[in-house]
Amino acid sequence: MESVKPIDIKSGMKVKDLVSEMSSSGVMGAGRISKAVEIMSAMKDDKDCKVFFGLAGAMVPGGMKNIVIDMLKNGYIDVFVTTGANMTHDLIEALGFHHYQGSQHVNDKELHKKGIDRIYDTFMKNEVYEKLEEFFNEHFDELKDETDIKEFLWKIGGLLEKDSILKTCYDKKIPIFCPGIADSGIGLMIWGHLAKGEAVQLKAFEDLKEIMDISWTSKKSGVIYIGGGVPKNYIQQAMQVTNGASYGIQITTDRPESGGSSGAELKEGISWGKMNEEGNYVNVICDATIALPLIYAAVK
């Protein structure tokens, strides 16, 4: 057995040095963070591996947008799956609005009167939806004939000038899948046009076929899950048409006992054929706004 080495903090040490110390400790949360760094590095270096990245939770309001953009630009993500909410918040920032530091210890009735929406301790002005509506009214004719969600989101990205997740996926032609797009501000904007009798051609099963094809034709695959929910399961079911993912990182605060996908340990996927029996996986039980910056800074 290898002994647990106490973590030694030195003045001026870099993130990589800190994670190296965590690796020497090798246990509990510190050990899992360091293992996630090793696995992310291995995925990036394995030229046969296609990396599927699932992003759930309030990650754009939580300040993670630029990290995700950097990962997309630097080849750490080959296939991107996310929620409609994250894409809505990404678009909101691309249109010039911001999320603000707030507090969970507030009177929500007062916030409502002031037109402020709360995401735990992040605030957002409700007026952003007026700008969203203007954007979709202005560009609806350019968007309405897209048949799959990926092309629809790429088209939105191509209309943006400010750096964003949407624009980066468009520029880099990274497939971006959002199976729950109707469950979001973007979905509400599209519904508004449908309610007026204007046709929209989006067909969700076109995207499902494409992610299955990508998975099927990949020599090897790796998965990174931030949170869980629909993005995780969408990727997991695509892994079933292969020998399962060879690498896996999951960052979540959810528990497995209730049977939900968001808390399920990656090894559970072996029983479904979603994760390879000989794969290299780690479950990091941590707030993603803490773990993801640490892991990526140590890898980069």
Helices and strands as residue ranges (DSSP letters): H 15-25, H 28-45, E 49-55, H 65-73, E 79-82, H 84-94, E 100-101, H 108-114, E 116-119, E 122-125, H 128-143, H 149-159, H 165-172, E 176-177, H 185-195, H 204-217, E 220-226, H 229-239, E 245-252, G 266-272, E 275-285, H 288-299
